[in-house]
């Protein structure tokens, strides 16, 4: 399974509707870059995690459990039980694509109203700096969009 293709297929409607740029950060991480923020989707031995990246501060927060806590059981319709990690990752991508589309329009459109609710949620975690791979992927797409690096940011993290 090519992780980038799995993300692209499951999130195709979101990518199109919210005009995300899809970026392969590395073999285990895909970035969905929006003009105001980015989402990164990580795959691991446990499944996937989703992070929200604040582009103005180059910080990220893990939002996976917060997202799940807001989803309803209807998102599980037609999901077959996972017998292995590949199936678990595929199921998680499908559930998150459905859940984000149904419950998180504000987040996807770049509004930050949801952050207040997140800060009061038991799954809240403090933002932390993005990693070098994320920074490099972000800079690459910005160069392609603007033809230059963003002023004020270091080349290294």
C-alpha positions as CSV (number, residue, x, y, z in Angstrom):
1,X,0.0,0.0,0.0
2,X,1.4,3.4,-1.0
3,X,0.4,5.6,1.9
4,X,0.2,8.8,-0.2
5,X,-2.3,7.2,-2.6
6,X,-4.4,5.9,0.3
7,X,-4.6,9.4,1.8
8,X,-5.2,10.9,-1.7
9,X,-8.0,8.5,-2.4
10,X,-9.8,8.7,1.0
11,X,-9.5,12.5,1.2
12,X,-10.1,13.3,-2.5
13,X,-13.3,15.2,-1.8
14,X,-11.8,17.2,1.1
15,X,-8.7,18.0,-1.0
16,X,-10.8,19.3,-3.8
17,X,-13.4,21.2,-1.8
18,X,-10.9,22.9,0.5
19,X,-8.1,23.3,-2.1
20,X,-5.4,21.4,-0.2
21,X,-2.0,20.7,-1.7
22,X,-1.1,17.1,-1.0
23,X,2.6,16.7,0.0
24,X,4.5,13.5,0.7
25,X,6.7,14.5,3.7
26,X,8.2,11.0,4.0
27,X,7.1,7.4,3.7
28,X,5.0,7.6,6.8
29,X,3.6,11.2,6.7
30,X,1.5,13.1,4.3
31,X,0.7,16.8,4.6
32,X,-2.5,18.5,3.4
33,X,-1.5,22.1,3.0
34,X,-4.2,24.8,3.1
35,X,-3.3,28.5,2.8
36,X,-4.0,29.1,6.5
37,X,-2.8,25.8,8.1
38,X,-1.9,22.2,7.4
39,X,-2.9,18.8,8.5
40,X,-0.4,16.0,8.7
41,X,-1.4,12.4,8.7
42,X,1.1,9.9,10.2
43,X,1.0,6.2,9.9
44,X,2.6,4.0,12.5
45,X,2.5,0.5,13.9
46,X,-0.7,1.5,15.8
47,X,-2.6,3.1,12.9
48,X,-2.7,6.8,12.0
49,X,-2.5,10.1,13.9
50,X,-3.6,13.5,12.6
51,X,-1.8,16.7,13.6
52,X,-2.9,20.3,13.0
53,X,-0.1,22.7,12.0
54,X,-0.2,26.4,12.7
55,X,1.7,27.8,9.8
56,X,2.3,31.2,11.4
57,X,4.2,29.7,14.3
58,X,5.4,26.4,12.7
59,X,3.9,24.4,15.6
60,X,1.6,21.4,15.6
61,X,-0.9,19.7,17.9
62,X,-2.0,16.1,17.8
63,X,-5.8,16.1,17.2
64,X,-6.6,12.5,16.5
65,X,-8.3,11.7,19.8
66,X,-10.1,15.0,19.8
67,X,-11.5,14.2,16.4
68,X,-12.6,10.7,17.4
69,X,-14.3,12.1,20.5
70,X,-16.6,14.2,18.2
71,X,-17.5,11.5,15.7
72,X,-20.8,9.6,15.8
73,X,-21.2,5.9,15.3
74,X,-22.7,6.4,11.8
75,X,-19.2,6.9,10.5
76,X,-18.5,3.2,11.0
77,X,-21.2,2.2,8.5
78,X,-19.8,-0.3,5.9
79,X,-16.4,-0.4,7.7
80,X,-15.2,-4.0,7.7
81,X,-13.2,-5.2,10.7
82,X,-9.4,-4.8,10.3
83,X,-7.5,-8.0,10.3
84,X,-4.1,-6.4,9.9
85,X,-2.3,-3.0,10.1
86,X,-2.9,-2.2,6.4
87,X,-6.7,-2.6,6.9
88,X,-6.6,-0.7,10.2
89,X,-4.8,2.3,8.5
90,X,-7.3,2.1,5.5
91,X,-10.3,2.1,7.9
92,X,-8.9,5.0,10.0
93,X,-8.3,7.1,6.9
94,X,-11.9,6.4,5.7
95,X,-13.3,7.2,9.2
96,X,-11.3,10.5,9.5
97,X,-12.2,11.6,6.0
98,X,-15.9,11.0,6.7
99,X,-15.6,12.6,10.2
100,X,-13.8,15.7,9.1
101,X,-16.2,16.3,6.3
102,X,-19.3,15.8,8.5
103,X,-18.2,17.4,11.8
104,X,-15.3,19.8,11.2
105,X,-16.2,22.2,8.3
106,X,-14.8,25.1,10.3
107,X,-11.5,23.4,10.8
108,X,-11.2,22.4,7.2
109,X,-12.1,25.9,6.0
110,X,-9.2,27.4,8.1
111,X,-11.3,28.9,10.9
112,X,-9.9,28.5,14.4
113,X,-13.1,28.5,16.5
114,X,-12.7,24.8,17.2
115,X,-9.4,25.4,19.0
116,X,-11.3,26.9,22.0
117,X,-13.3,23.6,22.3
118,X,-10.1,21.6,21.9
119,X,-8.3,23.4,24.7
120,X,-11.2,22.4,27.0
121,X,-11.1,18.8,25.9
122,X,-9.4,16.1,27.9
123,X,-7.3,15.2,24.8
124,X,-5.8,18.7,24.5
125,X,-2.0,18.9,24.2
126,X,0.3,21.9,23.9
127,X,1.6,22.8,20.5
128,X,5.2,21.7,19.7
129,X,7.6,22.6,16.9
130,X,7.2,20.9,13.6
131,X,10.0,18.4,12.6
132,X,12.6,18.9,9.9
133,X,10.8,16.8,7.3
134,X,7.6,18.8,7.8
135,X,9.5,22.1,7.6
136,X,11.3,20.9,4.4
137,X,8.1,19.8,2.7
138,X,6.4,23.0,3.7
139,X,9.3,25.1,2.3
140,X,9.3,23.1,-0.9
141,X,5.6,23.7,-1.7
142,X,5.9,27.4,-0.7
143,X,8.9,27.8,-3.1
144,X,6.8,26.2,-5.8
145,X,3.8,28.5,-5.0
146,X,5.7,31.8,-4.5
147,X,9.0,31.1,-6.2
148,X,10.9,32.0,-3.0
149,X,11.2,31.0,0.7
150,X,9.0,32.7,3.3
151,X,10.7,35.7,4.8
152,X,11.5,35.5,8.5
153,X,11.8,31.7,8.7
154,X,15.1,30.0,9.2
155,X,16.3,27.4,6.7
156,X,16.9,24.9,9.5
157,X,14.8,24.0,12.5
